[in-house]
Amino acid sequence: MTAPVAGDRRGRARIVIAGLVVLLLVVCVISLCIGPSGMSTAEVAGLLSDAVAGRFDAINTVNHVILFDIRIPRTLLGAMVGAGLALAGAMMQGLFRNPLADPGLVGVSAGAALGAVLVIVLGGAFLAPVMDFLGIGALPIAAFFGGLGTTLLLYAIATRRGQTSVGTMLLAGIALGAIAGAVTAYLVFRSNDFQLRELTFWSMGGLGGATWHKILLAVPFIVGVFLAMPFTARGLDALVLGEAEARHLGFNTQFLKSLIILVVALAVGVSVAFAGIIGFVGIVVPHVLRLVIGPEHRTLLPATALLGATLLIVADMVCRTIVAPAELPIGIVTATIGAPFFLSILLRKRGVIDL
């Protein structure tokens, strides 16, 4: 019998992934039972069992509406957004070969936000024909192209002769984020009172506007992100060694980089469009899991999606309960968790160079 290879964490990774699946299911159940309405766990279980059995006698009751039209869509949207942001962070860290890369820190989220704000503020005037043509898909499409454009520009600035400069990447990301933020601020200045209120709460992030309509619209985009995982995982493992090494291993690095950029823009664009700006999920989750199960992306990416979904649902539960019956913006909670963690990475001796 062959002895296990030293440092091989695949067995641990499988256990961690199985545990994260169970944890996510438990957190989802708890999320359905928590809220200011006072609905008990037994009532939630009864409504769910009635739905599974096809009994819809209580379909018009207040509790049924709260559970099926508010809590379940909110939990599902939180899971999709959390998984998408965490995956985007893990892929960017692999692409740039640096654990500090994050869609929020390098301006990708700001670019996606700019695209969404353009639709909110100018959609009824200058962009009316486009809005009529795209319908309800205008917001996520605009956010997607905003994030995509920022990601492409960032990569072009930070990469020279096939080598990516981490310092240039971080500085360019700050600059691009500032430019996008300035244009967004100008659009906010031009907005009317209704648009201003919508933009204010949207910019702090939240899942309060979750509906089945939004879920159905977001599902194709998120499914596309998940389907790309198997095609990017091995390539990301190769890119960690360097682009020249990845080419020697038989990878089409240009296609791989383009695919990763597309997936990151897709994940961030959809997340920003439906949940606003939520920071630090993409840097905290992959970094923690990389320390636990190692850097192999074939296990890191699915684990990241599971933990990202769990983290955002937990953050949303905190938002709903900490100042009940009011609701705290979810961006405040994720920043409170993520900012100290980010500082701890910077202060660790080898945290900025170890993957």
C-alpha positions as CSV (number, residue, x, y, z in Angstrom):
1,M,0.0,0.0,0.0
2,T,1.4,3.4,-1.0
3,A,2.1,5.8,1.8
4,P,0.3,9.1,1.7
5,V,2.3,11.9,0.2
6,A,3.4,14.5,2.7
7,G,1.5,17.7,2.5
8,D,-1.3,16.1,0.5
9,R,-4.5,17.7,1.8
10,R,-7.0,16.2,-0.6
11,G,-8.4,13.9,2.1
12,R,-8.8,16.9,4.5
13,A,-10.3,18.9,1.7
14,R,-13.0,16.3,1.0
15,I,-13.9,16.3,4.7
16,V,-14.0,20.1,4.8
17,I,-16.2,20.3,1.7
18,A,-18.6,17.7,3.1
19,G,-18.7,19.6,6.4
20,L,-19.3,22.9,4.5
21,V,-22.3,21.3,2.7
22,V,-23.9,20.3,6.0
23,L,-23.1,23.7,7.5
24,L,-24.7,25.5,4.6
25,L,-27.8,23.5,4.9
26,V,-28.1,24.1,8.6
27,V,-27.5,27.9,8.1
28,C,-30.2,28.0,5.4
29,V,-32.7,26.3,7.7
30,I,-31.9,28.7,10.6
31,S,-32.2,31.6,8.1
32,L,-35.7,30.6,7.3
33,C,-36.7,30.5,11.0
34,I,-35.2,33.9,11.9
35,G,-37.0,37.2,11.5
36,P,-39.0,39.9,13.3
37,S,-42.4,38.3,12.5
38,G,-42.3,35.9,15.4
39,M,-43.0,32.8,13.3
40,S,-41.9,29.7,15.2
41,T,-39.7,26.9,13.9
42,A,-42.6,24.5,14.1
43,E,-44.7,26.8,11.9
44,V,-41.9,27.1,9.3
45,A,-41.5,23.3,9.3
46,G,-45.3,22.9,8.9
47,L,-45.4,25.3,5.9
48,L,-42.5,23.6,4.2
49,S,-44.0,20.1,4.7
50,D,-47.3,21.3,3.4
51,A,-45.6,22.7,0.3
52,V,-43.7,19.4,-0.3
53,A,-46.9,17.4,0.1
54,G,-48.7,19.7,-2.3
55,R,-51.1,21.1,0.4
56,F,-51.7,24.8,-0.3
57,D,-54.6,25.5,2.0
58,A,-52.6,28.2,3.8
59,I,-51.2,29.8,0.7
60,N,-52.7,33.2,1.4
61,T,-51.8,33.4,5.1
62,V,-49.3,36.0,6.3
63,N,-46.8,33.3,7.4
64,H,-46.9,31.7,4.0
65,V,-46.1,35.0,2.3
66,I,-43.3,35.7,4.8
67,L,-41.7,32.4,4.3
68,F,-42.1,31.8,0.5
69,D,-42.0,35.3,-0.8
70,I,-39.5,36.9,1.5
71,R,-37.3,34.5,3.5
72,I,-36.7,31.8,0.9
73,P,-35.8,34.2,-1.9
74,R,-33.6,36.2,0.4
75,T,-31.7,33.1,1.6
76,L,-31.3,31.8,-2.0
77,L,-30.0,35.2,-3.2
78,G,-27.6,35.4,-0.3
79,A,-26.2,32.0,-1.1
80,M,-25.8,32.8,-4.8
81,V,-24.2,36.2,-4.2
82,G,-21.9,34.9,-1.4
83,A,-20.7,32.0,-3.6
84,G,-20.2,34.3,-6.6
85,L,-18.2,36.9,-4.7
86,A,-16.0,34.3,-3.0
87,L,-15.4,32.5,-6.3
88,A,-14.5,35.8,-7.9
89,G,-12.0,36.5,-5.2
90,A,-10.4,33.0,-5.3
91,M,-10.0,33.2,-9.1
92,M,-8.5,36.7,-9.0
93,Q,-6.0,35.6,-6.3
94,G,-5.0,32.7,-8.5
95,L,-4.8,34.8,-11.7
96,F,-2.7,37.5,-10.0
97,R,-0.8,35.0,-7.9
98,N,-1.5,37.1,-4.8
99,P,-3.8,36.5,-1.8
100,L,-4.6,40.2,-1.6
101,A,-6.4,40.4,-4.9
102,D,-10.1,41.0,-4.5
103,P,-12.8,42.4,-6.7
104,G,-13.5,45.1,-4.2
105,L,-10.0,46.1,-3.5
106,V,-8.9,46.3,-7.1
107,G,-11.8,48.3,-8.4
108,V,-13.8,45.6,-10.2
109,S,-16.8,46.0,-7.8
110,A,-16.6,49.8,-8.3
111,G,-16.7,49.3,-12.1
112,A,-19.7,47.0,-11.8
113,A,-21.4,49.5,-9.5
114,L,-20.9,52.2,-12.1
115,G,-22.6,50.2,-14.7
116,A,-25.6,49.6,-12.5
117,V,-25.8,53.2,-11.4
118,L,-25.8,54.3,-15.0
119,V,-28.9,52.2,-15.6
120,I,-30.6,53.5,-12.4
121,V,-30.0,57.2,-13.0
122,L,-30.0,57.4,-16.8
123,G,-32.1,54.5,-17.7
124,G,-35.3,56.5,-18.0
125,A,-33.8,59.2,-20.1
126,F,-30.7,58.7,-22.3
127,L,-30.8,54.9,-22.1
128,A,-34.5,54.5,-22.6
129,P,-34.3,52.6,-26.0
130,V,-31.7,50.2,-24.5
131,M,-33.8,49.8,-21.4
132,D,-36.9,49.0,-23.5
133,F,-34.9,46.4,-25.4
134,L,-33.2,44.7,-22.5
135,G,-36.1,45.0,-20.0
136,I,-35.4,43.6,-16.5
137,G,-32.0,42.3,-17.7
138,A,-30.6,45.8,-18.2
139,L,-29.3,46.2,-14.6
140,P,-27.3,42.9,-14.4
141,I,-26.0,43.3,-17.9
142,A,-24.8,46.8,-17.2
143,A,-23.1,45.7,-14.0
144,F,-21.5,42.8,-15.8
145,F,-20.0,45.0,-18.5
146,G,-18.9,47.5,-16.0
147,G,-17.0,44.9,-14.0
148,L,-15.7,43.3,-17.2
149,G,-14.3,46.6,-18.6
150,T,-12.6,47.3,-15.3
151,T,-11.1,43.8,-15.0
152,L,-9.7,44.0,-18.6
153,L,-8.3,47.4,-18.1
154,L,-6.7,46.4,-14.7
155,Y,-5.1,43.3,-16.3
156,A,-3.8,45.3,-19.2
157,I,-2.2,47.8,-16.9
158,A,-0.7,45.3,-14.5
159,T,0.7,42.9,-17.0
160,R,3.8,43.4,-19.1
161,R,5.6,40.7,-21.2
162,G,3.4,38.1,-19.6
163,Q,4.3,39.1,-16.1
164,T,1.9,40.6,-13.7
165,S,3.1,43.2,-11.2
166,V,1.3,42.9,-7.9
167,G,2.2,46.4,-6.9
168,T,1.0,47.9,-10.2
169,M,-2.2,45.8,-9.9
170,L,-3.0,47.1,-6.4
171,L,-2.2,50.7,-7.3
172,A,-4.0,50.6,-10.6
173,G,-7.0,49.0,-8.9
174,I,-7.2,51.8,-6.4
175,A,-7.0,54.4,-9.2
176,L,-9.6,52.7,-11.3
177,G,-11.9,52.3,-8.3
178,A,-11.4,56.0,-7.5
179,I,-12.3,57.0,-11.1
180,A,-15.4,54.8,-11.2
181,G,-16.3,56.1,-7.7
182,A,-16.0,59.7,-8.9
183,V,-18.3,59.1,-11.9
184,T,-20.7,57.2,-9.7
185,A,-20.7,60.2,-7.3
186,Y,-21.5,62.6,-10.1
187,L,-24.4,60.4,-11.2
188,V,-25.7,60.3,-7.6
189,F,-25.4,64.1,-7.6
190,R,-27.6,64.2,-10.7
191,S,-30.2,61.8,-9.3
192,N,-33.6,62.8,-8.0
193,D,-34.8,62.1,-4.5
194,F,-36.3,58.7,-5.3
195,Q,-33.1,57.6,-7.2
196,L,-30.9,59.0,-4.4
197,R,-32.7,57.0,-1.7
198,E,-32.5,53.8,-3.8
199,L,-28.8,54.4,-4.6
200,T,-27.9,55.1,-0.9
201,F,-29.3,51.8,0.4
202,W,-28.1,49.9,-2.6
203,S,-24.5,51.1,-2.3
204,M,-24.3,49.7,1.3
205,G,-25.4,46.3,0.1
206,G,-28.4,44.2,1.2
207,L,-30.7,41.3,0.4
208,G,-33.9,43.0,1.4
209,G,-35.1,43.4,-2.2
210,A,-34.8,39.7,-3.0
211,T,-37.7,38.3,-5.0
212,W,-38.3,35.1,-7.1
213,H,-38.1,37.3,-10.1
214,K,-34.6,38.3,-9.3
215,I,-33.6,34.8,-8.4
216,L,-34.8,33.5,-11.8
217,L,-32.9,36.3,-13.5
218,A,-29.7,35.6,-11.5
219,V,-29.7,31.8,-11.8
220,P,-28.4,31.6,-15.4
221,F,-25.5,33.9,-14.6
222,I,-24.5,32.1,-11.4
223,V,-24.9,28.7,-13.1
224,G,-22.5,29.9,-15.8
225,V,-20.0,30.8,-13.1
226,F,-20.3,27.3,-11.5
227,L,-20.0,25.6,-14.9
228,A,-16.7,27.4,-15.5
229,M,-15.1,26.1,-12.3
230,P,-13.9,22.7,-13.6
231,F,-12.4,24.4,-16.7
232,T,-10.5,27.0,-14.7
233,A,-9.3,25.0,-11.6
234,R,-6.4,23.1,-13.2
235,G,-5.4,26.2,-15.2
236,L,-5.3,28.3,-12.0
237,D,-3.1,25.7,-10.4
238,A,-0.7,26.0,-13.4
239,L,-0.8,29.8,-13.4
240,V,0.4,29.9,-9.8
241,L,3.7,28.5,-11.1
242,G,3.9,31.3,-13.7
243,E,2.5,31.9,-17.2
244,A,5.6,30.4,-18.9
245,E,5.4,27.3,-16.8
246,A,1.6,27.0,-17.5
247,R,2.3,27.2,-21.3
248,H,4.9,24.5,-20.9
249,L,2.3,22.3,-19.2
250,G,0.1,22.6,-22.3
251,F,-2.3,25.4,-21.2
252,N,-3.5,28.1,-23.6
253,T,-2.8,30.8,-21.1
254,Q,-4.4,33.6,-23.1
255,F,-7.7,31.7,-23.4
256,L,-7.5,30.8,-19.7
257,K,-6.9,34.4,-18.6
258,S,-9.8,35.6,-20.8
259,L,-12.1,32.9,-19.3
260,I,-11.2,33.8,-15.8
261,I,-11.7,37.5,-16.4
262,L,-15.1,36.8,-18.0
263,V,-16.1,34.6,-15.0
264,V,-15.0,37.2,-12.5
265,A,-16.8,40.0,-14.2
266,L,-19.9,37.8,-14.5
267,A,-19.9,36.9,-10.8
268,V,-19.2,40.4,-9.5
269,G,-21.6,42.1,-12.0
270,V,-24.6,39.9,-11.0
271,S,-23.8,40.2,-7.3
272,V,-23.5,44.0,-7.4
273,A,-26.6,44.3,-9.6
274,F,-28.9,42.3,-7.2
275,A,-27.3,42.9,-3.8
276,G,-25.3,46.2,-4.0
277,I,-21.7,46.6,-3.0
278,I,-20.6,43.9,-0.5
279,G,-16.9,43.9,0.3
280,F,-14.3,41.6,1.7
281,V,-16.1,38.3,1.0
282,G,-13.8,37.6,-1.9
283,I,-10.6,38.1,0.2
284,V,-11.6,36.5,3.5
285,V,-13.1,33.2,2.4
286,P,-10.5,32.0,-0.1
287,H,-7.6,33.0,2.2
288,V,-9.1,31.1,5.2
289,L,-9.7,28.0,3.1
290,R,-6.3,28.1,1.5
291,L,-4.7,27.9,4.9
292,V,-7.0,24.9,5.8
293,I,-7.1,22.8,2.7
294,G,-4.2,24.1,0.6
295,P,-4.0,26.0,-2.6
296,E,-5.2,23.3,-5.1
297,H,-8.1,25.0,-6.9
298,R,-9.9,21.8,-7.7
299,T,-10.9,21.6,-4.1
300,L,-10.4,25.3,-3.2
301,L,-13.0,26.6,-5.6
302,P,-16.0,24.4,-4.5
303,A,-15.1,24.9,-0.8
304,T,-14.9,28.7,-1.4
305,A,-18.4,28.7,-3.0
306,L,-19.9,26.8,-0.1
307,L,-18.2,29.0,2.6
308,G,-19.0,32.2,0.8
309,A,-22.6,31.3,0.6
310,T,-22.7,30.4,4.3
311,L,-20.9,33.5,5.4
312,L,-23.2,35.9,3.5
313,I,-26.4,34.1,4.8
314,V,-25.0,34.4,8.4
315,A,-24.2,38.1,7.8
316,D,-27.7,38.6,6.6
317,M,-29.1,37.0,9.7
318,V,-27.1,39.4,11.8
319,C,-28.4,42.3,9.8
320,R,-32.0,41.2,10.3
321,T,-31.7,40.7,14.1
322,I,-29.1,43.1,15.5
323,V,-31.3,46.2,15.1
324,A,-34.7,44.5,14.6
325,P,-37.3,45.4,13.5
326,A,-35.0,47.7,11.4
327,E,-32.4,46.1,9.1
328,L,-28.7,46.9,9.0
329,P,-27.0,47.1,5.5
330,I,-25.1,43.9,5.0
331,G,-22.0,45.8,3.7
332,I,-21.5,47.1,7.2
333,V,-21.3,43.6,8.6
334,T,-19.0,42.2,6.0
335,A,-16.7,45.2,6.3
336,T,-16.6,44.8,10.1
337,I,-15.5,41.2,9.7
338,G,-13.3,41.6,6.6
339,A,-11.3,44.8,7.3
340,P,-9.6,43.5,10.5
341,F,-8.9,40.3,8.7
342,F,-7.3,42.1,5.8
343,L,-5.1,44.1,8.2
344,S,-4.1,40.9,9.9
345,I,-2.9,39.5,6.5
346,L,-0.9,42.6,5.9
347,L,0.7,42.4,9.4
348,R,1.7,38.8,9.0
349,K,5.3,38.4,8.0
350,R,4.7,36.1,5.1
351,G,1.0,36.7,4.5
352,V,1.5,38.9,1.4
353,I,3.6,36.4,-0.5
354,D,2.4,33.0,0.4
355,L,-0.4,31.4,-1.6
